Amino acid sequence: RPGHARRAPIIEEAAKAVNDLLSLLKGESRGKGGGFKDPEINPFVRHRLEGMRAFLKLYTDPKSRTYGRWMDSSIQAAITMDRGVYCARMLRKLARQYITDRELLPLNPYGNWNESLLVDEYLCIDINLHLQQLGEKISPKELQNYLNSPEVMEKHGIERKISIWTARRYMKALGFRFTSPKRGQYADGHERDDVVAFRDKVYIPFWNEISERVQKFTADGEMDPTAPGILRGRRIIVWFHDETIFYAHDRRRKSWRHKDALPKIYPKGDGPSYMIADYCSQDFGLLRSPDGCSARRCIAPGKNRDGYFTAEDIQEQAMAAIDLVTELWPNYEHIFVYDNATNHRKREDTALSARKMPLNPSWNFLVDVPELDANGNKVYKPNGSLSKVKRQMAPGTFADGTPQELYYPSGQFKGMRQILTERGIHAKSTKKSARMKN
């Protein structure tokens, strides 16, 4: 019952235990010859039995200064053994057990402190069979769940559950390693000067500017109660655009495998691909209307399949997303965020560009643009390449907003010198001075 184990034993019962301990330590009498037989108690157990006897003697002997005081007697006994509080606590525990049941004697744990469950041959067989059934899903967590299941613990006499770290050591002892095929190193351009400049001067200042109008959330997806809320203006919903490509031969390439496992035959290459482009926000998740409408676009990329996700497709999807969020959440301001892929930064085919622009007038300076059929679809040549036609470059704009034509009425390109002259800039006549730095 509650609190019963904390109550000190009755002194009379403890005194009987003292006499029984003395008899146990002496051993069986030799009879008329006198003396006692060796009780064959190993030093570890004898040391504990003697500590228990000293403790109970201090507790039950009226001449003891700690007579009748259970805890004080255990501390004094521990001091005589050159031990501390932990030893006193263990003496109390062992003495209670012995008073209750004389068969409960201390056991010598020598050699068992680090004994592994894997010494059981039958358990190892069951573990290997279980791991084989898991296939690619082998992991220390699965092994932990298996060994901690009531059925396995009862079958193999496992007394306590194992931790995830013990399961990891067992995996290694069984010959499994968490490995993947070796690959070369990858390099990215995150530290390029232009990338760093854009991040520090454009991207981060932009986020700092809108942060007070964006709802804050906790790691659990709940609204942060400590956030100050929207301080000014309309609440902003940030939508992130994501393009994910899945391949037919996608699979786990890293898993727990036996060190002696034979190589498997895999399909060559990644296989056919399938791309999904969609929008997601922390406020509403994927962009969806209650009736299931969305701006998601799915294609099977490839020249002989659905083609490719072009800049025109990006624009069309963006317009559909804008229409959808405006209809569903008209009271919010919406911002769409794209990554810095070249497809997302494409300009108009005829947009103004000084690259390869000749210094002098020319009849041949035109821009190649994709050819479109009557339905607005791109035209491809018999060999599969994109058919292109020549178009004039789009006009520029003066400082006052009026357009600046780059071609004479006859269709001849004016040349860079004439274009700069019209802007009040007098260019030199050498080709070297007309070169533009990339």
C-alpha positions as CSV (number, residue, x, y, z in Angstrom):
1,R,0.0,0.0,0.0
2,P,1.2,3.6,-0.5
3,G,3.9,4.6,2.0
4,H,4.3,1.1,3.3
5,A,7.8,0.6,1.9
6,R,9.0,3.8,3.6
7,R,8.1,2.6,7.1
8,A,11.0,1.2,9.1
9,P,10.8,-2.6,9.8
10,I,9.8,-3.8,13.2
11,I,12.8,-4.2,15.5
12,E,11.9,-7.8,16.5
13,E,11.8,-8.9,12.8
14,A,15.0,-7.1,12.1
15,A,16.7,-8.8,15.1
16,K,15.7,-12.2,13.7
17,A,17.2,-11.2,10.4
18,V,20.5,-10.3,12.2
19,N,20.8,-13.8,13.7
20,D,19.9,-15.5,10.3
21,L,22.6,-13.4,8.6
22,L,25.2,-14.4,11.2
23,S,24.3,-18.1,10.7
24,L,24.5,-17.6,6.9
25,L,27.9,-16.1,7.1
26,K,29.3,-18.7,9.5
27,G,28.1,-21.6,7.4
28,E,26.8,-25.1,8.4
29,S,28.1,-26.5,11.7
30,R,30.7,-29.4,11.5
31,G,29.0,-31.2,14.4
32,K,31.0,-32.7,17.3
33,G,34.3,-31.7,15.6
34,G,33.5,-28.1,16.2
35,G,33.7,-25.2,13.7
36,F,31.7,-24.5,10.6
37,K,31.8,-25.5,7.0
38,D,32.8,-23.0,4.3
39,P,29.5,-21.4,3.1
40,E,31.2,-20.8,-0.3
41,I,30.0,-17.2,-0.5
42,N,32.0,-15.1,-3.0
43,P,33.7,-11.9,-1.7
44,F,31.2,-9.6,-3.4
45,V,28.2,-11.1,-1.8
46,R,29.9,-11.6,1.5
47,H,30.9,-7.9,1.6
48,R,27.2,-6.9,1.2
49,L,25.9,-9.5,3.7
50,E,28.3,-8.2,6.3
51,G,27.2,-4.6,5.6
52,M,23.5,-5.7,6.0
53,R,24.3,-7.4,9.3
54,A,26.2,-4.4,10.6
55,F,23.4,-2.1,9.6
56,L,20.6,-4.3,11.2
57,K,22.8,-4.8,14.3
58,L,23.1,-1.0,14.8
59,Y,19.3,-0.7,14.3
60,T,18.3,-3.5,16.7
61,D,21.0,-3.4,19.5
62,P,19.8,-1.2,22.5
63,K,23.4,-0.3,23.2
64,S,23.7,1.3,19.7
65,R,23.6,5.1,19.5
66,T,21.3,4.7,16.4
67,Y,19.0,2.1,18.1
68,G,15.6,2.2,16.4
69,R,16.6,4.8,13.9
70,W,16.5,3.1,10.4
71,M,18.2,5.7,8.3
72,D,20.8,6.8,10.8
73,S,21.8,3.1,11.3
74,S,22.3,2.6,7.5
75,I,24.5,5.7,7.3
76,Q,26.7,4.5,10.2
77,A,27.0,1.1,8.6
78,A,28.0,2.7,5.3
79,I,30.7,4.8,7.1
80,T,32.2,1.6,8.6
81,M,32.4,0.2,5.1
82,D,34.1,3.5,3.9
83,R,31.1,4.3,1.7
84,G,28.6,7.0,1.4
85,V,24.9,7.8,1.1
86,Y,24.4,5.6,-2.0
87,C,25.7,2.6,-0.1
88,A,23.4,3.4,2.8
89,R,20.4,3.4,0.5
90,M,21.4,0.1,-1.0
91,L,21.8,-1.4,2.4
92,R,18.3,-0.4,3.4
93,K,16.9,-1.8,0.1
94,L,18.8,-5.2,0.6
95,A,17.8,-5.4,4.3
96,R,14.1,-4.9,3.5
97,Q,14.2,-7.6,0.9
98,Y,16.0,-10.0,3.2
99,I,13.6,-9.3,6.1
100,T,10.7,-10.0,3.8
101,D,12.1,-13.1,2.1
102,R,15.3,-15.0,3.3
103,E,15.8,-16.3,-0.2
104,L,16.4,-12.9,-1.7
105,L,20.2,-12.6,-1.4
106,P,22.5,-10.2,-3.2
107,L,23.8,-11.5,-6.5
108,N,27.3,-11.0,-7.9
109,P,26.8,-9.1,-11.2
110,Y,30.4,-9.7,-12.3
111,G,30.6,-10.1,-16.1
112,N,27.0,-9.0,-16.6
113,W,27.3,-5.2,-16.6
114,N,27.9,-5.0,-20.3
115,E,26.3,-8.2,-21.4
116,S,24.5,-7.8,-24.7
117,L,21.2,-9.3,-25.7
118,L,22.9,-10.6,-28.8
119,V,24.6,-13.4,-26.8
120,D,21.3,-15.2,-27.1
121,E,21.7,-17.2,-30.4
122,Y,17.9,-17.7,-30.8
123,L,17.3,-14.0,-30.4
124,C,19.9,-13.2,-33.1
125,I,18.1,-15.5,-35.5
126,D,14.8,-13.9,-34.8
127,I,16.3,-10.4,-35.3
128,N,17.9,-11.3,-38.6
129,L,14.6,-12.8,-39.9
130,H,12.8,-9.6,-38.8
131,L,15.3,-7.3,-40.5
132,Q,15.2,-9.3,-43.7
133,Q,11.4,-8.8,-43.8
134,L,11.9,-5.0,-43.5
135,G,14.0,-4.7,-46.7
136,E,14.9,-1.1,-47.4
137,K,13.2,0.1,-44.2
138,I,15.8,-1.3,-41.9
139,S,16.7,1.2,-39.2
140,P,17.7,1.2,-35.5
141,K,14.3,2.5,-34.7
142,E,12.7,-0.6,-36.2
143,L,15.1,-2.8,-34.3
144,Q,14.2,-0.9,-31.1
145,N,10.5,-1.3,-31.6
146,Y,11.0,-5.0,-32.3
147,L,13.0,-5.8,-29.2
148,N,10.7,-3.6,-27.0
149,S,7.6,-5.3,-28.2
150,P,5.8,-7.3,-25.4
151,E,5.8,-10.5,-27.5
152,V,9.6,-10.5,-28.1
153,M,10.4,-9.5,-24.5
154,E,8.2,-12.4,-23.1
155,K,9.6,-14.9,-25.6
156,H,13.3,-14.2,-24.9
157,G,13.0,-13.2,-21.3
158,I,14.1,-9.6,-21.9
159,E,13.5,-7.7,-18.6
160,R,13.9,-4.1,-19.7
161,K,13.5,-2.1,-22.9
162,I,16.5,-0.9,-24.9
163,S,17.3,2.7,-26.0
164,I,17.8,3.9,-29.6
165,W,21.6,4.1,-29.0
166,T,21.7,0.5,-27.9
167,A,19.8,-0.4,-31.1
168,R,22.4,1.4,-33.1
169,R,25.2,-0.6,-31.4
170,Y,23.3,-3.8,-32.1
171,M,22.9,-2.8,-35.8
172,K,26.7,-2.4,-36.0
173,A,27.3,-5.6,-34.2
174,L,25.0,-7.4,-36.6
175,G,27.1,-6.1,-39.5
176,F,24.9,-3.2,-40.8
177,R,26.2,0.2,-41.8
178,F,24.3,3.4,-42.7
179,T,26.0,4.1,-46.0
180,S,25.3,5.4,-49.5
181,P,27.2,5.3,-52.8
182,K,30.3,7.6,-52.7
183,R,29.9,10.7,-54.8
184,G,32.1,13.7,-55.7
185,Q,31.7,17.0,-54.0
186,Y,29.2,19.6,-55.1
187,A,29.8,23.3,-55.4
188,D,27.2,26.1,-55.4
189,G,27.4,29.8,-56.1
190,H,26.0,31.0,-52.8
191,E,29.1,33.1,-52.1
192,R,29.4,34.7,-55.5
193,D,29.7,38.5,-55.2
194,D,26.5,39.2,-57.2
195,V,24.5,36.6,-55.1
196,V,25.8,38.1,-51.8
197,A,25.0,41.6,-53.0
198,F,21.4,40.6,-54.0
199,R,20.9,38.8,-50.7
200,D,22.2,41.7,-48.5
201,K,20.9,44.7,-50.5
202,V,17.6,43.4,-51.9
203,Y,16.3,40.1,-50.4
204,I,16.9,40.6,-46.7
205,P,15.8,44.3,-46.7
206,F,12.6,43.2,-48.5
207,W,11.8,40.6,-45.8
208,N,12.6,43.1,-43.1
209,E,10.2,45.6,-44.6
210,I,7.2,43.2,-44.9
211,S,7.9,41.2,-41.7
212,E,5.6,43.3,-39.5
213,R,2.7,42.6,-41.9
214,V,3.2,38.8,-42.0
215,Q,1.6,36.5,-39.4
216,K,4.1,34.7,-37.2
217,F,3.7,31.0,-36.4
218,T,5.3,28.6,-34.0
219,A,7.2,25.4,-34.9
220,D,4.0,23.5,-34.4
221,G,2.2,25.5,-37.0
222,E,0.1,27.5,-34.5
223,M,-0.1,31.3,-34.4
224,D,2.6,32.7,-32.2
225,P,0.9,34.3,-29.2
226,T,4.0,36.4,-28.5
227,A,4.0,38.0,-31.9
228,P,2.8,41.7,-31.9
229,G,0.4,41.1,-34.8
230,I,-0.1,43.2,-37.9
231,L,1.2,46.7,-37.0
232,R,0.2,48.6,-40.1
233,G,-1.5,48.0,-43.5
234,R,-3.1,44.9,-44.8
235,R,-1.9,41.5,-43.8
236,I,0.5,40.0,-46.3
237,I,0.3,36.4,-47.4
238,V,3.5,35.1,-48.9
239,W,3.2,32.4,-51.5
240,F,6.2,30.3,-52.4
241,H,6.4,28.8,-55.9
242,D,7.9,25.3,-56.1
243,E,8.7,23.1,-59.1
244,T,9.3,19.4,-58.1
245,I,10.4,16.7,-60.5
246,F,9.8,13.1,-59.8
247,Y,11.5,10.3,-61.7
248,A,10.2,6.8,-62.4
249,H,13.4,5.3,-60.8
250,D,13.3,7.4,-57.6
251,R,14.3,5.3,-54.6
252,R,16.1,5.3,-51.3
253,R,19.8,5.3,-52.1
254,K,20.9,5.3,-48.4
255,S,19.8,2.6,-46.0
256,W,21.0,0.1,-43.5
257,R,22.6,-2.7,-45.4
258,H,24.6,-5.8,-44.3
259,K,28.3,-5.4,-45.0
260,D,28.3,-8.7,-46.9
261,A,25.1,-7.9,-48.9
262,L,25.4,-8.7,-52.7
263,P,24.9,-5.8,-55.2
264,K,21.5,-5.4,-56.7
265,I,20.6,-4.6,-60.3
266,Y,18.9,-1.2,-60.8
267,P,17.3,0.3,-63.9
268,K,19.7,2.5,-65.8
269,G,19.2,6.3,-65.5
270,D,16.5,8.1,-63.7
271,G,13.7,7.1,-66.0
272,P,10.8,9.2,-67.2
273,S,10.1,12.4,-65.2
274,Y,7.0,14.2,-64.1
275,M,7.0,17.8,-62.9
276,I,4.6,19.5,-60.5
277,A,4.6,23.3,-60.1
278,D,2.4,24.7,-57.3
279,Y,2.2,27.4,-54.7
280,C,2.3,27.1,-50.9
281,S,2.0,29.5,-48.0
282,Q,2.4,29.1,-44.2
283,D,-1.0,30.6,-43.7
284,F,-3.2,28.4,-46.0
285,G,-0.9,25.6,-47.2
286,L,-1.2,24.6,-50.8
287,L,-3.1,27.1,-53.0
288,R,-6.6,25.5,-53.2
289,S,-10.2,26.7,-53.2
290,P,-12.9,24.9,-51.3
291,D,-14.2,23.3,-54.6
292,G,-10.7,22.0,-55.5
293,C,-9.6,24.7,-58.0
294,S,-5.9,25.4,-58.0
295,A,-3.0,26.9,-60.0
296,R,-1.1,23.7,-60.0
297,R,0.5,22.7,-63.3
298,C,1.7,19.2,-64.1
299,I,3.6,18.1,-67.2
300,A,5.7,15.2,-68.4
301,P,8.9,17.1,-69.5
302,G,10.5,16.0,-72.7
303,K,10.8,17.0,-76.4
304,N,8.6,14.0,-77.4
305,R,6.2,14.3,-74.4
306,D,4.6,17.5,-73.0
307,G,7.5,19.8,-73.9
308,Y,9.0,22.0,-71.2
309,F,7.8,24.4,-68.6
310,T,8.7,27.7,-70.3
311,A,8.6,31.3,-69.2
312,E,5.2,31.7,-70.9
313,D,3.9,28.8,-68.8
314,I,5.3,30.6,-65.7
315,Q,3.4,33.7,-66.6
316,E,0.2,31.9,-67.3
317,Q,0.4,30.0,-64.0
318,A,1.1,33.2,-62.1
319,M,-1.9,35.0,-63.6
320,A,-4.1,32.0,-62.7
321,A,-2.7,32.1,-59.1
322,I,-3.3,35.9,-58.9
323,D,-6.9,35.5,-60.0
324,L,-7.5,32.6,-57.5
325,V,-6.0,34.4,-54.4
326,T,-7.9,37.6,-55.3
327,E,-11.1,35.7,-55.4
328,L,-10.5,33.7,-52.2
329,W,-8.8,36.2,-50.0
330,P,-9.5,39.7,-51.3
331,N,-8.8,41.4,-48.0
332,Y,-5.2,40.3,-47.9
333,E,-2.2,41.5,-49.9
334,H,-0.4,38.6,-51.7
335,I,3.2,38.3,-52.6
336,F,4.5,35.5,-54.8
337,V,8.1,34.4,-54.3
338,Y,10.1,32.5,-57.0
339,D,13.7,31.2,-56.9
340,N,16.4,32.8,-59.1
341,A,16.2,30.3,-61.9
342,T,16.9,31.7,-65.4
343,N,13.4,30.5,-66.5
344,H,11.9,32.9,-63.9
345,R,14.0,35.8,-65.0
346,K,13.5,35.6,-68.8
347,R,12.8,38.8,-70.6
348,E,10.7,39.4,-73.7
349,D,12.3,37.9,-76.8
350,T,12.4,41.3,-78.4
351,A,13.5,43.2,-75.2
352,L,16.1,45.9,-75.5
353,S,19.7,44.6,-75.2
354,A,23.0,46.1,-76.0
355,R,24.7,42.8,-76.5
356,K,25.9,42.2,-80.0
357,M,24.4,45.6,-81.0
358,P,26.4,47.0,-84.0
359,L,27.9,50.4,-83.8
360,N,26.8,51.5,-87.3
361,P,23.5,51.1,-89.2
362,S,22.7,47.6,-90.3
363,W,20.0,45.8,-92.3
364,N,20.9,42.5,-90.6
365,F,20.5,43.3,-86.9
366,L,17.3,41.5,-85.9
367,V,16.2,39.3,-83.0
368,D,15.4,35.5,-83.2
369,V,12.1,34.7,-81.6
370,P,10.1,31.4,-81.6
371,E,7.7,31.0,-84.5
372,L,4.0,30.6,-83.5
373,D,1.2,29.0,-85.4
374,A,-2.3,30.3,-85.7
375,N,-3.3,29.0,-82.3
376,G,-0.3,30.6,-80.6
377,N,1.7,27.4,-80.2
378,K,5.4,27.1,-80.9
379,V,6.4,25.5,-84.2
380,Y,9.1,22.8,-84.3
381,K,11.2,21.7,-87.2
382,P,11.2,18.0,-88.4
383,N,14.3,17.4,-86.4
384,G,12.6,18.5,-83.3
385,S,14.4,21.9,-82.9
386,L,12.4,25.1,-82.3
387,S,11.6,27.1,-85.4
388,K,12.5,30.8,-85.1
389,V,11.8,33.9,-87.1
390,K,13.4,37.3,-87.3
391,R,11.8,40.3,-85.5
392,Q,12.9,43.9,-84.8
393,M,14.1,44.7,-81.3
394,A,11.6,46.5,-79.2
395,P,12.0,50.3,-78.8
396,G,13.7,51.9,-75.9
397,T,12.4,54.7,-73.7
398,F,13.7,58.2,-73.2
399,A,13.9,59.8,-69.7
400,D,10.6,61.6,-70.2
401,G,8.8,58.3,-71.0
402,T,8.5,58.7,-74.8
403,P,9.5,55.7,-76.9
404,Q,12.8,55.7,-78.9
405,E,12.6,53.7,-82.1
406,L,15.7,51.7,-82.9
407,Y,15.0,51.3,-86.6
408,Y,14.5,53.8,-89.4
409,P,11.1,53.7,-91.1
410,S,12.8,51.7,-93.9
411,G,13.5,48.9,-91.5
412,Q,17.3,49.5,-91.1
413,F,18.8,49.4,-87.6
414,K,20.1,52.8,-86.6
415,G,23.3,51.6,-85.0
416,M,24.5,52.2,-81.4
417,R,26.2,55.5,-82.3
418,Q,23.0,57.1,-83.6
419,I,20.9,55.7,-80.7
420,L,23.4,57.3,-78.2
421,T,23.4,60.5,-80.1
422,E,19.7,60.8,-79.9
423,R,20.1,60.5,-76.1
424,G,22.7,63.3,-76.0
425,I,25.7,60.9,-75.7
426,H,28.4,61.3,-78.3
427,A,30.1,58.0,-78.9
428,K,33.6,57.5,-80.4
429,S,33.8,56.0,-83.8
430,T,36.0,53.0,-82.9
431,K,34.5,49.6,-82.4
432,K,36.6,49.1,-79.2
433,S,34.8,51.9,-77.5
434,A,31.4,50.4,-78.3
435,R,32.1,47.2,-76.5
436,M,30.0,46.4,-73.5
437,K,31.3,44.6,-70.4
438,N,29.4,41.5,-69.4
